[in-house]
Amino acid sequence: MPKMKTKSGAKKRFKLTASGKVKAGQAGKRHGMIKRSNKQIRNLRGTDTLSSPDARTVKKYMPYG
């Protein structure tokens, strides 16, 4: 049986932790910064773990994760 392919968009956007959680960049920092408070912009830095329903969807795209 051939290898399963990973969705290339998913492998660029998500990483799996050792415990199996899915890390992703924070949403809400692409545009419109002038409307957001400085506190909100600071808190949106870095990465965050996805909720379990979203993580289940992402794991389908990364079969060998």
PyMOL Python script that loads the backbone (N, CA, C, O; Angstrom):
from pymol import cmd

cmd.read_pdbstr("""\
ATOM      1  N   MET A   1       0.845  -1.188   0.000  1.00  0.00           N
ATOM      2  CA  MET A   1       0.000   0.000   0.000  1.00  0.00           C
ATOM      3  C   MET A   1       0.887   1.247   0.000  1.00  0.00           C
ATOM      4  O   MET A   1       1.862   1.296   0.750  1.00  0.00           O
ATOM      5  N   PRO A   2       0.575   2.257  -0.821  1.00  0.00           N
ATOM      6  CA  PRO A   2       1.427   3.451  -0.867  1.00  0.00           C
ATOM      7  C   PRO A   2       1.260   4.313   0.378  1.00  0.00           C
ATOM      8  O   PRO A   2       0.308   4.173   1.146  1.00  0.00           O
ATOM      9  N   LYS A   3       2.218   5.199   0.541  1.00  0.00           N
ATOM     10  CA  LYS A   3       2.148   6.126   1.664  1.00  0.00           C
ATOM     11  C   LYS A   3       0.976   7.081   1.493  1.00  0.00           C
ATOM     12  O   LYS A   3       0.591   7.412   0.372  1.00  0.00           O
ATOM     13  N   MET A   4       0.411   7.519   2.614  1.00  0.00           N
ATOM     14  CA  MET A   4      -0.652   8.527   2.567  1.00  0.00           C
ATOM     15  C   MET A   4       0.002   9.899   2.457  1.00  0.00           C
ATOM     16  O   MET A   4       1.056  10.142   3.045  1.00  0.00           O
ATOM     17  N   LYS A   5      -0.625  10.786   1.708  1.00  0.00           N
ATOM     18  CA  LYS A   5      -0.060  12.118   1.538  1.00  0.00           C
ATOM     19  C   LYS A   5      -0.599  13.078   2.601  1.00  0.00           C
ATOM     20  O   LYS A   5      -1.772  13.031   2.972  1.00  0.00           O
ATOM     21  N   THR A   6       0.290  13.946   3.076  1.00  0.00           N
ATOM     22  CA  THR A   6      -0.083  15.022   3.988  1.00  0.00           C
ATOM     23  C   THR A   6      -0.526  16.220   3.162  1.00  0.00           C
ATOM     24  O   THR A   6       0.068  16.512   2.124  1.00  0.00           O
ATOM     25  N   LYS A   7      -1.570  16.921   3.617  1.00  0.00           N
ATOM     26  CA  LYS A   7      -1.973  18.160   2.945  1.00  0.00           C
ATOM     27  C   LYS A   7      -0.857  19.188   3.146  1.00  0.00           C
ATOM     28  O   LYS A   7      -0.498  19.501   4.281  1.00  0.00           O
ATOM     29  N   SER A   8      -0.315  19.710   2.053  1.00  0.00           N
ATOM     30  CA  SER A   8       0.846  20.588   2.183  1.00  0.00           C
ATOM     31  C   SER A   8       0.485  21.907   2.866  1.00  0.00           C
ATOM     32  O   SER A   8       1.339  22.511   3.514  1.00  0.00           O
ATOM     33  N   GLY A   9      -0.753  22.361   2.735  1.00  0.00           N
ATOM     34  CA  GLY A   9      -1.161  23.576   3.444  1.00  0.00           C
ATOM     35  C   GLY A   9      -1.184  23.362   4.942  1.00  0.00           C
ATOM     36  O   GLY A   9      -0.848  24.269   5.704  1.00  0.00           O
ATOM     37  N   ALA A  10      -1.577  22.170   5.377  1.00  0.00           N
ATOM     38  CA  ALA A  10      -1.645  21.878   6.808  1.00  0.00           C
ATOM     39  C   ALA A  10      -0.252  21.747   7.407  1.00  0.00           C
ATOM     40  O   ALA A  10      -0.021  22.188   8.533  1.00  0.00           O
ATOM     41  N   LYS A  11       0.673  21.151   6.674  1.00  0.00           N
ATOM     42  CA  LYS A  11       2.004  20.975   7.256  1.00  0.00           C
ATOM     43  C   LYS A  11       2.740  22.297   7.409  1.00  0.00           C
ATOM     44  O   LYS A  11       3.654  22.407   8.226  1.00  0.00           O
ATOM     45  N   LYS A  12       2.346  23.313   6.624  1.00  0.00           N
ATOM     46  CA  LYS A  12       2.958  24.630   6.772  1.00  0.00           C
ATOM     47  C   LYS A  12       2.354  25.412   7.940  1.00  0.00           C
ATOM     48  O   LYS A  12       3.019  26.275   8.513  1.00  0.00           O
ATOM     49  N   ARG A  13       1.096  25.119   8.300  1.00  0.00           N
ATOM     50  CA  ARG A  13       0.389  25.946   9.278  1.00  0.00           C
ATOM     51  C   ARG A  13       0.327  25.357  10.670  1.00  0.00           C
ATOM     52  O   ARG A  13       0.139  26.094  11.638  1.00  0.00           O
ATOM     53  N   PHE A  14       0.479  24.048  10.800  1.00  0.00           N
ATOM     54  CA  PHE A  14       0.264  23.392  12.091  1.00  0.00           C
ATOM     55  C   PHE A  14       1.455  22.531  12.473  1.00  0.00           C
ATOM     56  O   PHE A  14       2.158  21.996  11.616  1.00  0.00           O
ATOM     57  N   LYS A  15       1.672  22.405  13.806  1.00  0.00           N
ATOM     58  CA  LYS A  15       2.677  21.491  14.337  1.00  0.00           C
ATOM     59  C   LYS A  15       1.996  20.653  15.413  1.00  0.00           C
ATOM     60  O   LYS A  15       1.093  21.127  16.102  1.00  0.00           O
ATOM     61  N   LEU A  16       2.434  19.410  15.549  1.00  0.00           N
ATOM     62  CA  LEU A  16       1.886  18.548  16.586  1.00  0.00           C
ATOM     63  C   LEU A  16       2.865  18.480  17.755  1.00  0.00           C
ATOM     64  O   LEU A  16       4.071  18.345  17.552  1.00  0.00           O
ATOM     65  N   THR A  17       2.343  18.574  18.981  1.00  0.00           N
ATOM     66  CA  THR A  17       3.181  18.443  20.158  1.00  0.00           C
ATOM     67  C   THR A  17       3.393  16.969  20.460  1.00  0.00           C
ATOM     68  O   THR A  17       2.773  16.105  19.840  1.00  0.00           O
ATOM     69  N   ALA A  18       4.269  16.687  21.413  1.00  0.00           N
ATOM     70  CA  ALA A  18       4.566  15.297  21.771  1.00  0.00           C
ATOM     71  C   ALA A  18       3.349  14.598  22.357  1.00  0.00           C
ATOM     72  O   ALA A  18       3.196  13.385  22.212  1.00  0.00           O
ATOM     73  N   SER A  19       2.483  15.362  23.019  1.00  0.00           N
ATOM     74  CA  SER A  19       1.286  14.749  23.615  1.00  0.00           C
ATOM     75  C   SER A  19       0.129  14.650  22.621  1.00  0.00           C
ATOM     76  O   SER A  19      -0.943  14.154  22.967  1.00  0.00           O
ATOM     77  N   GLY A  20       0.342  15.126  21.374  1.00  0.00           N
ATOM     78  CA  GLY A  20      -0.681  14.982  20.346  1.00  0.00           C
ATOM     79  C   GLY A  20      -1.575  16.179  20.153  1.00  0.00           C
ATOM     80  O   GLY A  20      -2.516  16.123  19.361  1.00  0.00           O
ATOM     81  N   LYS A  21      -1.302  17.282  20.869  1.00  0.00           N
ATOM     82  CA  LYS A  21      -2.094  18.485  20.662  1.00  0.00           C
ATOM     83  C   LYS A  21      -1.610  19.195  19.405  1.00  0.00           C
ATOM     84  O   LYS A  21      -0.500  18.949  18.933  1.00  0.00           O
ATOM     85  N   VAL A  22      -2.446  20.078  18.864  1.00  0.00           N
ATOM     86  CA  VAL A  22      -2.111  20.785  17.624  1.00  0.00           C
ATOM     87  C   VAL A  22      -1.832  22.245  17.946  1.00  0.00           C
ATOM     88  O   VAL A  22      -2.667  22.934  18.533  1.00  0.00           O
ATOM     89  N   LYS A  23      -0.630  22.715  17.550  1.00  0.00           N
ATOM     90  CA  LYS A  23      -0.268  24.117  17.726  1.00  0.00           C
ATOM     91  C   LYS A  23      -0.501  24.870  16.431  1.00  0.00           C
ATOM     92  O   LYS A  23      -0.233  24.355  15.346  1.00  0.00           O
ATOM     93  N   ALA A  24      -1.005  26.101  16.551  1.00  0.00           N
ATOM     94  CA  ALA A  24      -1.248  26.935  15.384  1.00  0.00           C
ATOM     95  C   ALA A  24      -0.998  28.386  15.765  1.00  0.00           C
ATOM     96  O   ALA A  24      -1.027  28.744  16.943  1.00  0.00           O
ATOM     97  N   GLY A  25      -0.754  29.217  14.760  1.00  0.00           N
ATOM     98  CA  GLY A  25      -0.593  30.644  15.006  1.00  0.00           C
ATOM     99  C   GLY A  25      -1.905  31.267  15.457  1.00  0.00           C
ATOM    100  O   GLY A  25      -2.988  30.795  15.112  1.00  0.00           O
ATOM    101  N   GLN A  26      -1.788  32.316  16.220  1.00  0.00           N
ATOM    102  CA  GLN A  26      -2.979  32.994  16.717  1.00  0.00           C
ATOM    103  C   GLN A  26      -3.721  33.671  15.568  1.00  0.00           C
ATOM    104  O   GLN A  26      -3.098  34.224  14.662  1.00  0.00           O
ATOM    105  N   ALA A  27      -5.030  33.626  15.609  1.00  0.00           N
ATOM    106  CA  ALA A  27      -5.844  34.296  14.598  1.00  0.00           C
ATOM    107  C   ALA A  27      -6.062  35.753  15.000  1.00  0.00           C
ATOM    108  O   ALA A  27      -5.967  36.105  16.175  1.00  0.00           O
ATOM    109  N   GLY A  28      -6.356  36.594  14.005  1.00  0.00           N
ATOM    110  CA  GLY A  28      -6.761  37.965  14.302  1.00  0.00           C
ATOM    111  C   GLY A  28      -5.649  38.988  14.235  1.00  0.00           C
ATOM    112  O   GLY A  28      -5.781  40.066  14.814  1.00  0.00           O
ATOM    113  N   LYS A  29      -4.527  38.681  13.530  1.00  0.00           N
ATOM    114  CA  LYS A  29      -3.444  39.652  13.448  1.00  0.00           C
ATOM    115  C   LYS A  29      -3.024  39.951  12.016  1.00  0.00           C
ATOM    116  O   LYS A  29      -1.892  40.376  11.785  1.00  0.00           O
ATOM    117  N   ARG A  30      -3.911  39.739  11.056  1.00  0.00           N
ATOM    118  CA  ARG A  30      -3.543  39.976   9.667  1.00  0.00           C
ATOM    119  C   ARG A  30      -3.726  41.435   9.266  1.00  0.00           C
ATOM    120  O   ARG A  30      -2.906  41.988   8.532  1.00  0.00           O
ATOM    121  N   HIS A  31      -4.773  42.045   9.736  1.00  0.00           N
ATOM    122  CA  HIS A  31      -5.047  43.429   9.349  1.00  0.00           C
ATOM    123  C   HIS A  31      -5.954  44.048  10.390  1.00  0.00           C
ATOM    124  O   HIS A  31      -6.442  43.356  11.284  1.00  0.00           O
ATOM    125  N   GLY A  32      -6.185  45.357  10.282  1.00  0.00           N
ATOM    126  CA  GLY A  32      -7.089  46.048  11.201  1.00  0.00           C
ATOM    127  C   GLY A  32      -6.511  46.255  12.579  1.00  0.00           C
ATOM    128  O   GLY A  32      -7.253  46.260  13.561  1.00  0.00           O
ATOM    129  N   MET A  33      -5.175  46.431  12.682  1.00  0.00           N
ATOM    130  CA  MET A  33      -4.536  46.587  13.995  1.00  0.00           C
ATOM    131  C   MET A  33      -4.944  47.879  14.691  1.00  0.00           C
ATOM    132  O   MET A  33      -4.910  47.966  15.919  1.00  0.00           O
ATOM    133  N   ILE A  34      -5.332  48.886  13.902  1.00  0.00           N
ATOM    134  CA  ILE A  34      -5.649  50.176  14.510  1.00  0.00           C
ATOM    135  C   ILE A  34      -6.900  50.079  15.379  1.00  0.00           C
ATOM    136  O   ILE A  34      -7.069  50.866  16.310  1.00  0.00           O
ATOM    137  N   LYS A  35      -7.777  49.120  15.082  1.00  0.00           N
ATOM    138  CA  LYS A  35      -8.997  48.948  15.880  1.00  0.00           C
ATOM    139  C   LYS A  35      -8.731  48.221  17.187  1.00  0.00           C
ATOM    140  O   LYS A  35      -9.493  48.367  18.143  1.00  0.00           O
ATOM    141  N   ARG A  36      -7.667  47.446  17.240  1.00  0.00           N
ATOM    142  CA  ARG A  36      -7.427  46.581  18.399  1.00  0.00           C
ATOM    143  C   ARG A  36      -6.595  47.305  19.449  1.00  0.00           C
ATOM    144  O   ARG A  36      -5.785  48.175  19.128  1.00  0.00           O
ATOM    145  N   SER A  37      -6.804  46.937  20.691  1.00  0.00           N
ATOM    146  CA  SER A  37      -6.021  47.550  21.755  1.00  0.00           C
ATOM    147  C   SER A  37      -4.614  46.958  21.740  1.00  0.00           C
ATOM    148  O   SER A  37      -4.390  45.860  21.231  1.00  0.00           O
ATOM    149  N   ASN A  38      -3.669  47.712  22.312  1.00  0.00           N
ATOM    150  CA  ASN A  38      -2.291  47.218  22.385  1.00  0.00           C
ATOM    151  C   ASN A  38      -2.215  45.935  23.191  1.00  0.00           C
ATOM    152  O   ASN A  38      -1.405  45.058  22.890  1.00  0.00           O
ATOM    153  N   LYS A  39      -3.041  45.820  24.203  1.00  0.00           N
ATOM    154  CA  LYS A  39      -3.062  44.609  25.026  1.00  0.00           C
ATOM    155  C   LYS A  39      -3.482  43.398  24.197  1.00  0.00           C
ATOM    156  O   LYS A  39      -2.900  42.320  24.313  1.00  0.00           O
ATOM    157  N   GLN A  40      -4.494  43.588  23.364  1.00  0.00           N
ATOM    158  CA  GLN A  40      -4.958  42.477  22.530  1.00  0.00           C
ATOM    159  C   GLN A  40      -3.889  42.067  21.524  1.00  0.00           C
ATOM    160  O   GLN A  40      -3.679  40.876  21.292  1.00  0.00           O
ATOM    161  N   ILE A  41      -3.215  43.041  20.930  1.00  0.00           N
ATOM    162  CA  ILE A  41      -2.161  42.738  19.963  1.00  0.00           C
ATOM    163  C   ILE A  41      -1.035  41.963  20.640  1.00  0.00           C
ATOM    164  O   ILE A  41      -0.515  41.002  20.074  1.00  0.00           O
ATOM    165  N   ARG A  42      -0.658  42.374  21.840  1.00  0.00           N
ATOM    166  CA  ARG A  42       0.387  41.652  22.585  1.00  0.00           C
ATOM    167  C   ARG A  42      -0.021  40.224  22.884  1.00  0.00           C
ATOM    168  O   ARG A  42       0.776  39.296  22.743  1.00  0.00           O
ATOM    169  N   ASN A  43      -1.273  40.051  23.301  1.00  0.00           N
ATOM    170  CA  ASN A  43      -1.733  38.715  23.685  1.00  0.00           C
ATOM    171  C   ASN A  43      -1.903  37.777  22.496  1.00  0.00           C
ATOM    172  O   ASN A  43      -1.980  36.562  22.677  1.00  0.00           O
ATOM    173  N   LEU A  44      -1.962  38.317  21.289  1.00  0.00           N
ATOM    174  CA  LEU A  44      -2.121  37.477  20.103  1.00  0.00           C
ATOM    175  C   LEU A  44      -0.789  37.042  19.494  1.00  0.00           C
ATOM    176  O   LEU A  44      -0.772  36.425  18.429  1.00  0.00           O
ATOM    177  N   ARG A  45       0.322  37.353  20.152  1.00  0.00           N
ATOM    178  CA  ARG A  45       1.627  36.900  19.652  1.00  0.00           C
ATOM    179  C   ARG A  45       1.793  35.409  19.863  1.00  0.00           C
ATOM    180  O   ARG A  45       1.131  34.811  20.711  1.00  0.00           O
ATOM    181  N   GLY A  46       2.677  34.820  19.090  1.00  0.00           N
ATOM    182  CA  GLY A  46       3.050  33.427  19.322  1.00  0.00           C
ATOM    183  C   GLY A  46       2.003  32.445  18.820  1.00  0.00           C
ATOM    184  O   GLY A  46       1.227  32.745  17.913  1.00  0.00           O
ATOM    185  N   THR A  47       2.000  31.263  19.433  1.00  0.00           N
ATOM    186  CA  THR A  47       1.114  30.189  19.008  1.00  0.00           C
ATOM    187  C   THR A  47       0.145  29.822  20.119  1.00  0.00           C
ATOM    188  O   THR A  47       0.291  30.249  21.264  1.00  0.00           O
ATOM    189  N   ASP A  48      -0.844  29.024  19.754  1.00  0.00           N
ATOM    190  CA  ASP A  48      -1.850  28.578  20.706  1.00  0.00           C
ATOM    191  C   ASP A  48      -2.239  27.155  20.327  1.00  0.00           C
ATOM    192  O   ASP A  48      -2.049  26.749  19.181  1.00  0.00           O
ATOM    193  N   THR A  49      -2.779  26.397  21.269  1.00  0.00           N
ATOM    194  CA  THR A  49      -3.256  25.052  20.940  1.00  0.00           C
ATOM    195  C   THR A  49      -4.699  25.139  20.475  1.00  0.00           C
ATOM    196  O   THR A  49      -5.481  25.939  20.989  1.00  0.00           O
ATOM    197  N   LEU A  50      -5.041  24.322  19.510  1.00  0.00           N
ATOM    198  CA  LEU A  50      -6.390  24.328  18.954  1.00  0.00           C
ATOM    199  C   LEU A  50      -7.351  23.593  19.881  1.00  0.00           C
ATOM    200  O   LEU A  50      -6.942  22.740  20.669  1.00  0.00           O
ATOM    201  N   SER A  51      -8.634  23.936  19.776  1.00  0.00           N
ATOM    202  CA  SER A  51      -9.655  23.217  20.524  1.00  0.00           C
ATOM    203  C   SER A  51      -9.774  21.806  19.960  1.00  0.00           C
ATOM    204  O   SER A  51      -9.365  21.547  18.828  1.00  0.00           O
ATOM    205  N   SER A  52     -10.331  20.904  20.746  1.00  0.00           N
ATOM    206  CA  SER A  52     -10.354  19.497  20.325  1.00  0.00           C
ATOM    207  C   SER A  52     -11.149  19.249  19.044  1.00  0.00           C
ATOM    208  O   SER A  52     -10.709  18.423  18.245  1.00  0.00           O
ATOM    209  N   PRO A  53     -12.300  19.908  18.782  1.00  0.00           N
ATOM    210  CA  PRO A  53     -12.962  19.675  17.491  1.00  0.00           C
ATOM    211  C   PRO A  53     -12.123  20.141  16.302  1.00  0.00           C
ATOM    212  O   PRO A  53     -12.089  19.474  15.267  1.00  0.00           O
ATOM    213  N   ASP A  54     -11.445  21.285  16.445  1.00  0.00           N
ATOM    214  CA  ASP A  54     -10.587  21.769  15.365  1.00  0.00           C
ATOM    215  C   ASP A  54      -9.371  20.871  15.190  1.00  0.00           C
ATOM    216  O   ASP A  54      -8.951  20.600  14.065  1.00  0.00           O
ATOM    217  N   ALA A  55      -8.805  20.410  16.302  1.00  0.00           N
ATOM    218  CA  ALA A  55      -7.631  19.544  16.230  1.00  0.00           C
ATOM    219  C   ALA A  55      -7.964  18.232  15.533  1.00  0.00           C
ATOM    220  O   ALA A  55      -7.137  17.691  14.798  1.00  0.00           O
ATOM    221  N   ARG A  56      -9.152  17.725  15.756  1.00  0.00           N
ATOM    222  CA  ARG A  56      -9.572  16.472  15.102  1.00  0.00           C
ATOM    223  C   ARG A  56      -9.587  16.646  13.590  1.00  0.00           C
ATOM    224  O   ARG A  56      -9.181  15.746  12.855  1.00  0.00           O
ATOM    225  N   THR A  57     -10.058  17.810  13.119  1.00  0.00           N
ATOM    226  CA  THR A  57     -10.088  18.088  11.681  1.00  0.00           C
ATOM    227  C   THR A  57      -8.678  18.168  11.113  1.00  0.00           C
ATOM    228  O   THR A  57      -8.404  17.610  10.050  1.00  0.00           O
ATOM    229  N   VAL A  58      -7.780  18.858  11.813  1.00  0.00           N
ATOM    230  CA  VAL A  58      -6.417  19.039  11.325  1.00  0.00           C
ATOM    231  C   VAL A  58      -5.678  17.709  11.282  1.00  0.00           C
ATOM    232  O   VAL A  58      -4.889  17.470  10.368  1.00  0.00           O
ATOM    233  N   LYS A  59      -5.920  16.850  12.249  1.00  0.00           N
ATOM    234  CA  LYS A  59      -5.203  15.568  12.295  1.00  0.00           C
ATOM    235  C   LYS A  59      -5.577  14.662  11.128  1.00  0.00           C
ATOM    236  O   LYS A  59      -4.799  13.777  10.772  1.00  0.00           O
ATOM    237  N   LYS A  60      -6.723  14.854  10.533  1.00  0.00           N
ATOM    238  CA  LYS A  60      -7.086  14.087   9.352  1.00  0.00           C
ATOM    239  C   LYS A  60      -6.190  14.451   8.173  1.00  0.00           C
ATOM    240  O   LYS A  60      -5.949  13.620   7.297  1.00  0.00           O
ATOM    241  N   TYR A  61      -5.695  15.692   8.147  1.00  0.00           N
ATOM    242  CA  TYR A  61      -4.834  16.145   7.054  1.00  0.00           C
ATOM    243  C   TYR A  61      -3.389  15.720   7.242  1.00  0.00           C
ATOM    244  O   TYR A  61      -2.602  15.760   6.297  1.00  0.00           O
ATOM    245  N   MET A  62      -3.029  15.310   8.468  1.00  0.00           N
ATOM    246  CA  MET A  62      -1.639  14.949   8.767  1.00  0.00           C
ATOM    247  C   MET A  62      -1.621  13.503   9.249  1.00  0.00           C
ATOM    248  O   MET A  62      -1.562  13.264  10.455  1.00  0.00           O
ATOM    249  N   PRO A  63      -1.671  12.544   8.348  1.00  0.00           N
ATOM    250  CA  PRO A  63      -1.901  11.158   8.747  1.00  0.00           C
ATOM    251  C   PRO A  63      -0.777  10.545   9.563  1.00  0.00           C
ATOM    252  O   PRO A  63      -1.033   9.636  10.353  1.00  0.00           O
ATOM    253  N   TYR A  64       0.466  11.009   9.403  1.00  0.00           N
ATOM    254  CA  TYR A  64       1.580  10.411  10.127  1.00  0.00           C
ATOM    255  C   TYR A  64       2.083  11.309  11.231  1.00  0.00           C
ATOM    256  O   TYR A  64       3.247  11.215  11.623  1.00  0.00           O
ATOM    257  N   GLY A  65       1.219  12.191  11.750  1.00  0.00           N
ATOM    258  CA  GLY A  65       1.645  13.193  12.726  1.00  0.00           C
ATOM    259  C   GLY A  65       1.913  12.706  14.073  1.00  0.00           C
ATOM    260  O   GLY A  65       2.276  13.489  14.952  1.00  0.00           O
TER     261      GLY A  65
END
""", "prot")
cmd.dss("prot")
cmd.show_as("cartoon", "prot")
cmd.util.cbc("prot")
cmd.orient("prot")
